[in-house]
Amino acid sequence: MEDSVPTGPSAPPPPEPRSPRGLALGGAALALVLFILVGGSVQFLNAAFGIWFTEIFIFMALAWLLPRVGGWKPARYTGFTPVPLASTGFGFLLGVANFFALVVPIQFVAQKLAPEWLKEMVDGARLFEQQTPLELAIILTGVTVAAPICEELFFRGIFQKGITPAPPASPTRALVVSAVVFSAFHLDPVGFTARVELGLLFGWLYLRTGSLWPGIGAHAANNLVSSMLFLAAKAVGSEADDADTSIQAVAGLAGLGWLGLMGLLTFARRRPAVWGPGPVDGDEAARETRPVPSLATLLLPWVTVATLSLVLLVVVDRRGLALKFYDAANPLAPLKKDAAPGLQAERKALDALRDEARRGDVPLEAYQEERLRQVREHTRADPRPGP
């Protein structure tokens, strides 16, 4: 008779994976709430810090936590791994060509059609105002590195994947819906159509390759080219927007972009390996094989690092935060392009005084008094119409 060997309690089996559609819809609703309430608040405090905070602790966090809670391996589930270098580079080139071929003309038309008050309300150029050189660098890396990775993880890896039906059903409706939702999250009605087109490109690359990385490359290329063109125009003193650009220039850029697109797609037809191995049938490799920790355990490191980063912001930029709150309490309307030279010089002097106050070269009160004076002068010179 053999002696029985005592054994400890067996490990709990891995959970049955949750529905990708449920993860997509629930994640989109949660992301919208967090993006508006948390992301918007942090970006108000400091735009450069807020971009990275929003991308990492909202879009990337949700893209990682939702599959983990749902019984999936996040990197495999979303298509984040493996990394196909050739198709990523090809996606980057497609993003550059697409920017000139489609984004530029679409945005040109949108700027022509949008009313002036709407363009001023969603003017993206304000993101680069009142920023130090370090903050400009942080913003540029945020929109060209953090945004492509984190947004593709969520909008393609979670949302589009979750609402795309299994073959042989067509993925077209899911592609369009995910592109519209992606654009809507940017809260920019003037740029809405252009971003829908971008969402279609990124989503198509995801469907074509089964990987997030070609879309990340195209996303990074689009943001990099647009940011560099804006900063270059600003450096040479040109403040012209899309509405001021000649139609001949737009047509010329679009033509070059289409030549680039046709050339790249022709190359891909002759060298199909550039697309990578392609989508993998089934999600068996993405199923979690180990027990999933509790939600509190999964959340703890994300919440801890997010909280510590906010504390660090307060410590590092205490004067900048004080100025931000004072500016919000005493709003000063932006000057029109045809404002008198004296008013423009006065506003530039105020901006310079603000920079000095933020660095600690002058007391905060000096800036606050000057801003309040200009607010009063502006109110008397341009009173708001009564009801």
C-alpha positions in Angstrom: 0.0 0.0 0.0 1.5 3.3 -1.1 1.7 6.2 1.3 -0.5 9.2 0.2 1.5 12.3 -0.4 -0.3 15.4 0.9 -0.7 18.2 -1.7 -1.4 21.9 -1.2 -4.4 23.6 -2.7 -4.3 23.8 -6.4 -4.0 27.2 -8.1 -7.3 28.5 -9.4 -7.7 28.1 -13.2 -7.5 31.1 -15.5 -10.8 32.8 -16.1 -12.9 32.4 -19.2 -12.0 35.4 -21.4 -14.6 38.1 -21.5 -16.3 39.3 -24.7 -14.1 41.6 -26.8 -17.2 43.6 -27.7 -18.0 44.2 -24.0 -14.5 45.3 -23.4 -14.6 47.7 -26.3 -18.0 49.4 -25.5 -17.4 49.6 -21.7 -13.8 50.8 -22.3 -15.0 53.5 -24.7 -17.5 54.8 -22.2 -15.0 54.8 -19.3 -12.3 56.4 -21.5 -14.6 59.2 -22.5 -15.4 60.0 -18.8 -11.8 59.9 -17.8 -10.6 61.8 -20.8 -13.0 64.7 -20.1 -12.9 64.9 -16.3 -9.3 63.8 -15.6 -7.4 64.3 -18.8 -8.9 67.7 -19.4 -8.2 68.9 -15.9 -4.6 67.8 -15.9 -4.0 69.4 -19.4 -5.5 72.6 -18.1 -2.9 72.6 -15.3 0.0 72.0 -17.7 -0.4 71.1 -21.3 3.0 69.4 -21.8 2.6 67.3 -18.7 -1.1 66.7 -19.4 -0.5 65.2 -22.8 1.7 62.5 -21.4 -0.5 62.0 -18.4 -3.6 61.5 -20.5 -2.0 59.2 -23.0 -0.3 56.9 -20.4 -2.7 56.9 -17.5 -6.0 56.9 -19.5 -5.5 55.3 -23.0 -2.5 53.1 -22.3 -3.8 52.1 -18.8 -7.2 51.1 -20.1 -5.7 49.3 -23.1 -3.6 47.2 -20.6 -6.0 46.8 -17.8 -9.2 45.9 -19.7 -7.7 42.8 -21.4 -6.0 41.7 -18.1 -9.2 41.9 -16.2 -11.0 40.2 -19.1 -8.6 37.2 -19.2 -6.5 38.2 -22.1 -2.7 38.9 -22.6 -2.7 42.6 -23.4 0.2 42.7 -25.8 -1.0 39.7 -27.8 -4.6 40.6 -27.7 -4.1 44.2 -29.0 -1.5 43.3 -31.6 1.2 45.2 -29.8 3.6 42.3 -30.1 5.5 41.2 -32.1 6.9 44.3 -33.6 7.3 44.1 -37.4 10.0 46.6 -38.3 9.6 46.6 -42.1 5.8 47.2 -42.0 6.2 49.8 -39.2 8.6 51.8 -41.4 6.3 51.3 -44.4 3.4 52.6 -42.3 5.4 55.7 -41.4 6.0 56.5 -45.1 2.3 56.0 -45.8 1.5 58.4 -43.0 3.7 61.1 -44.5 2.3 60.7 -48.0 -1.3 60.5 -46.7 -0.8 63.8 -44.8 -0.1 65.7 -48.0 -2.5 63.7 -50.2 -5.6 63.8 -48.0 -5.2 65.5 -44.7 -4.0 68.8 -46.1 -6.8 69.2 -48.7 -9.5 68.0 -46.3 -8.4 70.4 -43.6 -8.1 73.2 -46.1 -11.7 72.8 -47.1 -12.8 72.4 -43.4 -11.1 75.7 -42.6 -12.8 77.4 -45.5 -16.2 76.2 -44.4 -15.9 76.7 -40.6 -17.1 80.0 -39.1 -14.4 82.2 -37.6 -15.7 81.8 -34.0 -15.5 78.0 -34.2 -11.9 78.1 -35.6 -10.9 80.4 -32.7 -12.6 78.2 -30.2 -10.6 75.0 -31.2 -7.4 76.7 -32.4 -4.8 74.0 -31.9 -2.0 76.6 -32.1 -2.8 77.6 -28.5 -1.2 74.4 -27.4 2.2 75.8 -28.2 1.6 79.2 -26.5 3.2 80.2 -23.1 5.5 77.1 -23.2 9.1 76.9 -22.3 11.6 75.3 -24.7 11.6 72.2 -22.5 7.8 72.0 -22.5 7.7 72.4 -26.3 10.0 69.4 -26.6 7.8 67.5 -24.2 4.7 68.4 -26.2 6.4 67.4 -29.5 7.5 64.0 -28.1 4.1 63.6 -26.6 2.2 64.0 -29.9 4.8 62.0 -31.9 5.6 59.2 -29.5 3.1 58.9 -26.7 -0.1 59.7 -28.6 0.6 57.2 -31.5 1.4 54.3 -29.2 -1.2 54.9 -26.5 -4.1 55.9 -28.8 -3.5 53.0 -31.2 -3.4 50.6 -28.3 -6.8 51.8 -27.2 -8.7 52.8 -30.4 -7.5 50.0 -32.6 -6.3 47.4 -30.2 -9.3 47.5 -27.8 -12.1 49.4 -29.5 -11.9 48.4 -33.2 -10.9 44.9 -32.4 -13.7 44.5 -30.0 -16.5 45.7 -32.4 -15.1 43.9 -35.4 -17.2 40.8 -36.2 -15.5 37.5 -36.8 -14.9 36.4 -40.4 -16.5 36.0 -42.9 -18.5 39.1 -41.8 -17.3 42.3 -43.2 -15.1 44.5 -40.9 -16.0 47.7 -42.8 -18.7 49.0 -40.4 -16.4 48.5 -37.4 -13.6 50.3 -39.3 -15.8 53.3 -40.0 -17.3 53.4 -36.5 -13.9 53.2 -34.8 -12.6 56.0 -37.1 -15.5 58.3 -36.1 -15.1 57.6 -32.4 -11.4 58.2 -32.7 -12.0 61.6 -34.3 -14.8 62.5 -31.9 -12.5 62.0 -28.9 -10.3 64.8 -30.1 -13.2 67.3 -29.5 -12.2 69.3 -32.7 -15.2 69.9 -35.0 -13.0 71.7 -37.6 -10.6 68.8 -37.8 -13.2 66.1 -37.4 -13.3 64.9 -41.1 -9.5 64.9 -41.4 -9.2 62.7 -38.3 -11.9 60.4 -39.5 -9.8 59.8 -42.6 -6.7 59.2 -40.4 -8.7 56.7 -38.3 -9.7 54.9 -41.5 -6.0 54.7 -42.5 -4.8 53.5 -39.1 -7.7 51.0 -38.8 -7.1 49.7 -42.3 -3.4 49.1 -41.6 -4.5 47.2 -38.4 -6.8 45.0 -40.4 -4.3 44.5 -43.2 -1.4 43.5 -41.0 -2.9 42.3 -37.7 -0.4 44.5 -35.9 -0.7 47.9 -34.2 2.8 49.0 -35.3 2.1 50.1 -39.0 -0.7 52.3 -37.7 1.6 53.6 -34.9 4.1 54.5 -37.6 1.6 56.3 -39.8 0.1 58.1 -36.7 3.6 59.2 -35.6 4.4 60.4 -39.1 1.2 62.5 -39.4 1.7 64.2 -36.0 5.4 64.8 -36.6 5.0 66.4 -40.0 2.1 68.6 -39.0 3.9 69.7 -35.8 7.2 70.4 -37.6 5.4 72.4 -40.3 3.6 74.5 -37.7 6.7 75.2 -35.7 8.7 76.0 -38.8 6.1 78.5 -39.9 6.1 80.0 -36.4 9.9 80.3 -36.4 9.9 82.3 -39.6 7.1 84.6 -38.4 4.3 83.1 -40.5 1.1 82.7 -38.6 -0.9 81.8 -41.7 -3.5 79.0 -41.1 -5.1 76.7 -43.6 -7.7 79.3 -44.6 -4.9 81.7 -45.8 -3.1 79.1 -47.9 -3.6 79.3 -51.6 -5.5 76.6 -53.3 -2.6 76.2 -55.8 -0.2 75.3 -52.9 -2.7 72.8 -51.5 -3.2 71.2 -54.9 0.5 71.0 -55.4 1.1 69.3 -52.0 -1.8 67.0 -52.6 -0.4 66.0 -56.0 3.0 65.2 -54.5 1.2 63.2 -51.7 -0.8 61.2 -54.2 2.4 60.4 -56.2 3.9 59.2 -52.9 0.9 57.0 -52.0 0.7 55.4 -55.5 4.4 54.7 -55.4 4.2 53.1 -52.0 1.2 51.0 -52.8 2.8 49.9 -56.1 5.9 48.9 -54.2 3.8 46.9 -51.7 2.1 45.0 -54.5 5.4 43.9 -55.8 6.9 43.3 -52.4 4.0 42.0 -50.3 6.4 41.0 -47.5 6.4 44.7 -46.5 3.0 44.1 -44.9 4.5 41.6 -42.5 3.1 38.1 -41.7 -0.5 39.4 -41.7 -3.4 38.8 -39.2 -3.3 35.6 -37.1 -6.5 33.5 -37.2 -8.1 33.1 -33.8 -7.2 34.5 -30.4 -6.0 31.4 -28.7 -2.4 32.8 -28.3 -3.9 35.9 -26.6 -5.8 33.9 -23.9 -4.4 34.3 -20.4 -3.1 31.0 -19.0 -2.4 32.2 -15.5 -4.8 33.4 -12.8 -5.7 37.1 -13.1 -4.9 39.2 -10.0 -7.7 41.3 -8.4 -8.7 44.6 -9.9 -7.3 46.4 -6.9 -3.9 44.7 -7.4 -3.9 45.6 -11.1 -4.9 49.3 -10.5 -2.5 50.0 -7.6 0.7 50.6 -9.6 -1.1 52.8 -12.2 -2.8 54.9 -9.6 0.3 55.2 -7.5 2.5 56.4 -10.3 -0.2 58.8 -11.6 -0.6 60.3 -8.1 3.2 60.7 -7.6 3.5 62.3 -11.0 0.8 64.9 -10.1 2.6 65.6 -6.8 5.9 66.1 -8.8 4.1 68.6 -11.1 2.9 70.6 -8.1 6.4 70.7 -6.6 8.2 71.5 -9.9 5.8 74.0 -11.4 4.1 75.6 -8.4 4.4 79.2 -9.8 3.1 78.0 -13.2 0.1 76.5 -11.6 -0.7 79.7 -9.7 -0.4 81.7 -12.9 -2.7 79.2 -14.7 -5.4 79.6 -12.1 -5.1 83.4 -12.1 -5.4 83.5 -15.8 -8.5 81.4 -15.7 -10.1 83.6 -13.1 -9.2 86.7 -15.2 -9.7 85.8 -18.8 -8.2 88.0 -21.5 -9.7 87.6 -24.9 -7.1 86.8 -27.7 -6.3 89.6 -30.0 -7.6 89.5 -33.6 -5.1 89.3 -36.4 -5.8 93.0 -37.4 -5.4 94.3 -33.9 -3.6 97.7 -33.5 0.2 97.3 -33.3 0.1 99.0 -29.8 -2.2 96.3 -28.5 -0.1 93.6 -29.9 3.0 95.0 -28.4 1.2 95.3 -25.0 0.1 91.7 -25.2 3.7 90.5 -26.0 5.0 92.5 -23.1 2.4 90.8 -20.8 3.5 87.4 -22.1 7.1 88.2 -21.4 6.2 89.4 -17.9 4.4 86.1 -17.3 7.5 84.1 -18.3 9.6 86.2 -15.8 7.0 85.6 -13.1 7.0 81.9 -13.7 10.8 81.7 -13.5 10.7 83.8 -10.3 12.5 86.8 -11.7 9.7 89.1 -10.7 6.9 88.7 -8.1 3.7 87.0 -9.2 1.9 90.1 -8.1 3.6 92.2 -10.8 2.1 90.0 -13.5 -1.2 89.7 -11.8 -1.6 93.5 -11.6 -0.6 94.0 -15.2 -3.0 91.3 -16.5 -5.8 92.8 -14.4 -5.2 96.2 -15.9 -5.3 94.8 -19.4 -8.4 92.9 -18.7 -10.1 96.1 -17.6 -8.8 98.1 -20.6 -10.0 95.4 -23.0 -13.4 95.3 -21.4 -13.8 99.1 -21.8 -12.5 99.0 -25.3 -14.6 96.0 -26.4 -17.6 95.6 -24.2 -19.7 92.5 -24.6 -23.1 93.1 -26.1 -26.0 93.0 -23.7 -28.8 90.4 -23.8 
